[in-house]
Amino acid sequence: MLYAIYGNDTARKTRELAPIVFGFSKKKSADLEEITESNYSGLRLKEIASQVSLFGDSKIIVLDGILYSSEYSVSLREILGVLAKSENCFILREEKLLKAETTLVEKAGGNIIPCETKFEKPREWNVFPLADAVLQKDRIGAWRIFCEAMERDIPAEEIHGVLLWQLKMLVLMKKYPSASAGTLGISPYVFSKTKNALSKFDMPTLESMTDGLMNALYKTRKESGDTMIALEQYLLAQV
């Protein structure tokens, strides 16, 4: 199964990606993985494409910006037909898709989804369900809520702040088991939710997640990168 999602509207691309991922996940147990130039391997892709699961579990592979990569483009183009015929799901996510590449994907048996138009959405929305998904270590759920946040143009700093706040609450409650809701300055309901999730995390994991989140923001600011993409990669890698 092969899809190509392209365009300059990052939020819409993510929105179009979400139903593909969740639709595929409903049919069978699926593991979501993002591949960029830094971890691309044509040989591994062919191996994944040829895998037939005996237990219903499959893979969803998001290939980010590989089709026009100066180093890996040829390798990927050669196996598009193999990816399209696979029982696993492969999704090309690109900034552009020119006529030649559109024809190439279509001939391979892939589906094309353009995302060129940006729609304005009202900002009345609550980011905290994302923190709840992180508490449950629900990577797919967290990514789905993040997709909606992007669609609604929620600022990256707001999403980052909520995630960082949740991780800090987990760290504090792990370090100080006797702390109360009043001591931490949070409501009894939030305290109860966070306390119930503590057993899912050990301290090294929490410290790693917190460092990773801080680094995601610091790196994009330093390199003038896209903070939303950095947060998306963080959620896919660390939740």
HELIX and SHEET records of a PDB file:
HELIX    1   1 THR A   10  LYS A   27  1                                  18    
HELIX    2   2 GLU A   37  ASN A   39  5                                   3    
HELIX    3   3 GLY A   42  SER A   50  1                                   9    
HELIX    4   4 SER A   73  GLU A   78  1                                   6    
HELIX    5   5 LEU A   80  LYS A   85  1                                   6    
HELIX    6   6 LYS A   99  ALA A  108  1                                  10    
HELIX    7   7 PHE A  128  LEU A  135  1                                   8    
HELIX    8   8 ARG A  139  GLU A  151  1                                  13    
HELIX    9   9 ALA A  156  LYS A  175  1                                  20    
HELIX   10  10 ALA A  181  LEU A  184  1                                   4    
HELIX   11  11 PRO A  188  ALA A  197  1                                  10    
HELIX   12  12 LEU A  198  LYS A  200  5                                   3    
HELIX   13  13 MET A  203  GLU A  223  1                                  21    
HELIX   14  14 THR A  227  GLN A  238  1                                  12    
SHEET    1   A 5 SER A  29  ILE A  35  0                                        
SHEET    2   A 5 ASP A  57  ASP A  64  1                                        
SHEET    3   A 5 CYS A  89  GLU A  94  1                                        
SHEET    4   A 5 LEU A   2  TYR A   6  1                                        
SHEET    5   A 5 ASN A 111  PRO A 114  1                                        
END                                                                             
